[in-house]
Amino acid sequence: MARRLGLTSQLIQKYEAGETRISASRLYGIATQLAVPITWFFDELEGKKRPSAESRQTSEAQDWSELVTKRESRQLLELYFGINDERLRRKVMEVAQLLKATDAE
């Protein structure tokens, strides 16, 4: 294989061990030499798909939706935005952040 691709056997071993990344063009050359479609290398990954950005956003939207449907959350939001003075609202936010940090310790 190495000779057919014009590479060293050491480099092929590094590819096999995952020590060196394979470029798309090199992967195409290997697939051609093995007479398999390039997708053959990815067949095992079908069951291991990472969540897409869209599915993560959907999940975050669902989490947010569940949060704001709680009575306590709605009440807190109404009280917070009922404070007319912007400086006081910022101070309330700072107090909440301090309480959270204290709780985490």
JOKA-V758269 format. One record per pair of residues at least 24 apart in sequence whose C-alpha atoms are under 7 Angstrom apart, sorted by the first residue. I is the first residue (numbers start at 0). J is the second residue. Records with the same first field share a line. If there is no record, write none. Layout:
BEGIN
I = J ; J
END
This chain:
BEGIN
none
END
